[in-house]
Amino acid sequence: MTSKQPSIAFLGIGLMGAPMTRNLLDAGFPLTLWNRTASKCDPFADEATIAETPAEAVREADVVITMLENGDVVEDVLVAQGVIEALKPGALVIDMSSVQPSLARRHAEHALEKDAGYVDAPVSGGTVGAAEARLSIMAGGSEADVERARPVFEALGKCTRIGPVGAGQLAKLANQAIVGITIGAVSEALLLAAKGGADPAAVREALMGGFAGSRILELHGQRMIDRDFAPGAPARIQLKDLRMILDEARAEGLTLPLSQQVHNEYLSLVANGHSDVDHSGLLLELEHLNGALMGSLGRGPKE
């Protein structure tokens, strides 16, 4: 079975890449791994090939997956470090990072020059979704290329083809606008309730059964109550995505006031030293702004 599976080069073994690698190995794909910090590949050393450079990793790969922090890093790895140049004809590049739609289109053109396919396939679901193979995968590319990628995607979550190259990144921007704005709304709602004397945990439970119920209220509302801001998705990444949302809006002649406001709040959060807290940690910036802690029943943080 394994011999029939396409060989995959996976570039970027971080918070998301590590559990995704685990699921691909469990699904029987032969993997070659590369990461800038090589030690992050060590847990997989007995099951996968570890490459010293990204270009070395992709030379014999049928499929190349990138899961990197931002567009600048993707550009560096794919272009400056020679990944696209090293592709074998007929290979398929799947960029699962979150980058600008225009950058995805440019990388697709570079891949085409090497007779390789390209799909931009950013994901939603965070580290929990990655670990449980329940990622929502938003794919941009030709129907043929997305179909080629589908067996790989099935080991990671559920794929929806959005449209041509770049469309996956547009869907991701839409996702991150909703996520960022909703985190802000949940922060404000729970702080308002707590400072008025209500138990924020009880408020969250009550709201979960009504029209305000959401995945953000369920998971991140609980994180806020528990004050558990260990990063699943770091605030600096949410800020990067909101910056891309505003850049794309500007390019399309749109004004997005809610996205702009939440961007400014994340900018302050990061500037105040919280770049690596989970994006649900936006509550910390709201507390800083108000000089008040949410806590329980408005009496400060839980002991």
C-alpha positions as CSV (number, residue, x, y, z in Angstrom):
1,M,0.0,0.0,0.0
2,T,2.7,2.4,1.0
3,S,4.6,2.0,-2.3
4,K,1.5,3.2,-4.2
5,Q,1.2,6.4,-2.2
6,P,2.8,9.5,-3.6
7,S,6.0,10.6,-1.8
8,I,5.6,13.9,0.1
9,A,8.1,16.5,1.1
10,F,6.7,18.4,4.0
11,L,8.4,21.8,4.7
12,G,7.6,23.4,8.1
13,I,7.3,21.2,11.2
14,G,5.8,23.7,13.6
15,L,2.7,23.9,15.8
16,M,0.5,22.9,12.8
17,G,3.0,21.0,10.7
18,A,4.0,18.4,13.4
19,P,0.5,17.0,13.9
20,M,-0.2,17.1,10.2
21,T,3.0,15.1,9.6
22,R,1.9,12.6,12.2
23,N,-1.4,12.1,10.3
24,L,0.2,11.7,6.9
25,L,2.6,9.1,8.3
26,D,-0.3,7.3,9.9
27,A,-2.0,7.3,6.5
28,G,1.0,5.5,4.9
29,F,2.5,8.3,2.9
30,P,6.3,8.2,2.6
31,L,7.6,11.6,3.9
32,T,10.8,13.7,3.6
33,L,10.8,16.5,6.2
34,W,12.6,19.8,6.4
35,N,12.4,22.5,9.1
36,R,14.6,25.6,9.6
37,T,15.0,24.4,13.3
38,A,16.1,20.9,12.4
39,S,15.4,19.5,15.9
40,K,11.7,19.8,15.3
41,C,12.0,16.9,12.8
42,D,13.6,14.6,15.4
43,P,10.3,13.0,16.7
44,F,9.8,11.6,13.2
45,A,13.4,10.5,12.5
46,D,12.5,6.8,12.7
47,E,9.6,7.1,10.2
48,A,10.6,9.8,7.7
49,T,13.6,11.0,5.9
50,I,15.1,14.2,7.2
51,A,16.6,16.6,4.7
52,E,19.2,19.3,5.4
53,T,17.8,21.8,2.9
54,P,14.3,22.4,1.5
55,A,15.6,21.9,-2.1
56,E,17.1,18.5,-1.1
57,A,13.8,17.5,0.4
58,V,11.7,18.1,-2.7
59,R,14.0,16.6,-5.5
60,E,12.2,13.3,-5.6
61,A,8.9,14.3,-4.2
62,D,5.6,13.8,-6.0
63,V,3.9,16.3,-3.7
64,V,5.5,19.2,-1.8
65,I,3.6,20.7,1.2
66,T,4.6,23.9,2.7
67,M,3.2,24.9,6.2
68,L,5.2,28.1,7.0
69,E,4.6,31.2,9.1
70,N,3.9,33.8,6.5
71,G,4.3,34.9,2.9
72,D,7.9,36.1,3.3
73,V,9.0,32.8,4.6
74,V,7.1,30.9,1.9
75,E,8.8,33.2,-0.7
76,D,12.2,32.6,0.8
77,V,11.8,28.8,0.8
78,L,10.1,28.3,-2.5
79,V,12.1,30.8,-4.5
80,A,15.3,32.0,-2.7
81,Q,16.2,28.6,-1.3
82,G,15.4,26.9,-4.7
83,V,12.5,24.6,-3.9
84,I,10.6,25.4,-7.1
85,E,13.8,25.2,-9.1
86,A,14.4,21.7,-7.7
87,L,10.9,20.3,-8.4
88,K,10.7,17.3,-10.7
89,P,8.4,17.6,-13.7
90,G,4.8,16.7,-12.8
91,A,5.2,17.4,-9.1
92,L,2.4,19.1,-7.2
93,V,3.1,22.0,-4.8
94,I,0.5,22.5,-2.0
95,D,1.0,25.6,0.0
96,M,-1.0,25.2,3.2
97,S,0.4,28.4,4.8
98,S,-1.6,31.6,4.9
99,V,-0.2,34.1,2.4
100,Q,-1.4,36.9,0.2
101,P,-3.6,35.7,-2.7
102,S,-1.3,37.6,-5.2
103,L,1.7,35.7,-3.8
104,A,-0.1,32.4,-4.3
105,R,-0.8,33.3,-8.0
106,R,2.8,34.2,-8.5
107,H,4.1,31.0,-7.0
108,A,1.7,29.0,-9.2
109,E,3.2,30.7,-12.3
110,H,6.7,29.7,-11.2
111,A,5.6,26.2,-10.6
112,L,4.0,26.1,-14.1
113,E,7.3,27.1,-15.6
114,K,8.7,23.9,-14.1
115,D,5.9,21.8,-15.4
116,A,4.5,21.4,-11.9
117,G,1.0,21.9,-10.4
118,Y,0.1,24.3,-7.6
119,V,-2.7,24.5,-5.1
120,D,-3.1,27.1,-2.4
121,A,-4.8,25.3,0.5
122,P,-4.8,27.3,3.8
123,V,-6.5,25.7,6.7
124,S,-8.7,26.4,9.7
125,G,-9.1,24.4,12.8
126,G,-5.9,25.2,14.7
127,T,-3.7,22.7,16.5
128,V,-6.7,20.7,17.8
129,G,-8.1,20.3,14.2
130,A,-4.6,19.4,13.0
131,A,-4.1,16.7,15.6
132,E,-7.6,15.3,15.1
133,A,-7.3,15.4,11.3
134,R,-10.4,17.7,11.2
135,L,-8.9,20.7,9.4
136,S,-11.1,22.7,7.1
137,I,-9.0,23.0,4.0
138,M,-9.8,25.8,1.5
139,A,-8.3,24.9,-1.9
140,G,-7.5,27.2,-4.8
141,G,-6.3,25.6,-8.0
142,S,-7.5,23.8,-11.2
143,E,-10.0,21.1,-10.7
144,A,-7.4,18.5,-11.8
145,D,-4.7,19.7,-9.3
146,V,-7.2,19.8,-6.4
147,E,-8.3,16.2,-7.3
148,R,-4.7,15.1,-7.3
149,A,-4.3,16.6,-3.9
150,R,-7.5,15.1,-2.4
151,P,-6.0,11.9,-1.1
152,V,-3.5,13.9,0.8
153,F,-6.2,16.3,2.1
154,E,-8.3,13.3,3.3
155,A,-5.6,12.4,5.8
156,L,-5.7,15.9,7.2
157,G,-9.4,17.0,7.2
158,K,-12.1,18.1,4.8
159,C,-11.3,20.0,1.6
160,T,-13.5,22.4,-0.3
161,R,-12.4,23.7,-3.7
162,I,-13.1,27.4,-3.6
163,G,-12.0,28.3,-7.1
164,P,-8.8,29.1,-9.1
165,V,-5.4,29.7,-7.6
166,G,-5.6,32.4,-4.9
167,A,-9.2,31.6,-4.0
168,G,-8.2,29.4,-1.1
169,Q,-6.3,32.3,0.4
170,L,-9.3,34.6,-0.1
171,A,-11.5,32.1,1.8
172,K,-8.8,32.0,4.6
173,L,-8.9,35.7,4.9
174,A,-12.7,35.6,5.2
175,N,-12.3,32.9,7.9
176,Q,-9.8,35.0,9.8
177,A,-11.9,38.1,9.6
178,I,-14.8,36.2,11.3
179,V,-12.5,34.6,13.8
180,G,-10.7,37.8,14.8
181,I,-13.9,39.9,15.1
182,T,-15.7,37.1,17.0
183,I,-12.9,36.8,19.5
184,G,-13.2,40.5,20.1
185,A,-17.0,40.2,20.5
186,V,-16.7,37.3,23.0
187,S,-14.0,39.2,25.0
188,E,-16.2,42.2,25.3
189,A,-19.3,40.2,26.1
190,L,-17.7,38.2,28.9
191,L,-15.9,41.1,30.4
192,L,-19.2,43.2,30.4
193,A,-21.1,40.3,32.1
194,A,-18.4,39.7,34.7
195,K,-18.0,43.4,35.7
196,G,-21.7,43.6,36.1
197,G,-21.6,40.8,38.6
198,A,-22.5,37.8,36.5
199,D,-20.5,34.6,36.4
200,P,-18.8,34.6,33.0
201,A,-18.8,30.8,32.9
202,A,-22.5,30.7,33.5
203,V,-23.0,33.4,30.9
204,R,-21.0,31.4,28.3
205,E,-23.0,28.3,29.1
206,A,-26.3,30.1,28.6
207,L,-25.2,31.8,25.4
208,M,-24.0,28.5,23.9
209,G,-27.6,27.4,23.6
210,G,-28.8,30.5,21.8
211,F,-28.3,32.5,18.7
212,A,-24.9,33.8,19.9
213,G,-23.5,30.2,20.1
214,S,-20.4,29.7,18.1
215,R,-17.2,27.6,18.0
216,I,-15.3,30.7,19.2
217,L,-17.6,31.1,22.2
218,E,-17.3,27.4,23.0
219,L,-13.6,27.0,22.8
220,H,-12.1,30.5,23.2
221,G,-14.7,31.6,25.6
222,Q,-13.6,28.7,27.8
223,R,-9.9,29.7,27.3
224,M,-10.7,33.2,28.5
225,I,-12.5,31.9,31.6
226,D,-9.6,29.5,32.4
227,R,-7.1,32.2,31.5
228,D,-5.4,29.5,29.3
229,F,-3.6,31.4,26.6
230,A,-1.0,28.8,25.6
231,P,-0.8,29.3,21.9
232,G,-2.8,27.2,19.5
233,A,-2.8,30.0,17.1
234,P,-0.4,32.8,18.3
235,A,-1.7,36.4,18.4
236,R,1.1,37.5,16.0
237,I,-0.3,35.2,13.3
238,Q,-3.8,36.6,13.8
239,L,-2.3,40.1,13.5
240,K,-0.5,39.1,10.3
241,D,-3.8,37.7,8.8
242,L,-5.7,40.8,9.7
243,R,-3.0,42.9,8.1
244,M,-3.5,40.8,4.9
245,I,-7.3,41.2,5.1
246,L,-6.9,45.0,5.2
247,D,-4.3,45.0,2.4
248,E,-6.6,42.9,0.2
249,A,-9.6,45.1,1.1
250,R,-7.5,48.2,0.1
251,A,-6.6,46.6,-3.2
252,E,-10.3,46.0,-3.9
253,G,-11.4,49.5,-2.9
254,L,-13.2,48.2,0.3
255,T,-13.4,49.7,3.8
256,L,-13.8,47.0,6.5
257,P,-14.2,49.0,9.8
258,L,-14.6,45.9,12.1
259,S,-11.5,44.2,10.7
260,Q,-9.6,47.5,11.1
261,Q,-10.6,47.9,14.7
262,V,-9.7,44.4,15.6
263,H,-6.4,44.7,13.8
264,N,-5.6,47.7,15.9
265,E,-6.4,45.8,19.1
266,Y,-4.2,42.9,18.1
267,L,-1.5,45.4,17.2
268,S,-1.6,46.8,20.7
269,L,-1.7,43.3,22.2
270,V,1.5,42.3,20.4
271,A,3.1,45.7,21.1
272,N,2.4,45.0,24.8
273,G,4.5,41.9,24.7
274,H,1.9,39.2,24.0
275,S,2.9,38.2,20.5
276,D,3.0,34.5,21.5
277,V,-0.2,34.2,23.5
278,D,-3.1,32.4,21.8
279,H,-5.3,34.7,19.7
280,S,-8.0,34.3,22.3
281,G,-5.6,36.3,24.5
282,L,-7.1,39.4,22.9
283,L,-9.0,39.5,26.3
284,L,-5.7,40.7,27.8
285,E,-5.7,43.8,25.7
286,L,-9.3,44.5,26.5
287,E,-8.5,44.1,30.2
288,H,-5.4,46.4,29.8
289,L,-7.6,49.0,28.1
290,N,-10.1,49.0,30.9
291,G,-7.8,48.4,33.8
292,A,-9.9,45.5,34.9
293,L,-9.6,41.7,35.0
294,M,-12.5,39.5,34.0
295,G,-12.0,36.8,36.5
296,S,-15.1,35.1,38.0
297,L,-18.0,37.2,39.1
298,G,-15.9,40.2,38.3
299,R,-13.6,39.6,41.3
300,G,-10.3,39.1,39.4
301,P,-8.6,36.0,38.0
302,K,-9.4,32.6,39.2
303,E,-7.1,31.2,41.8
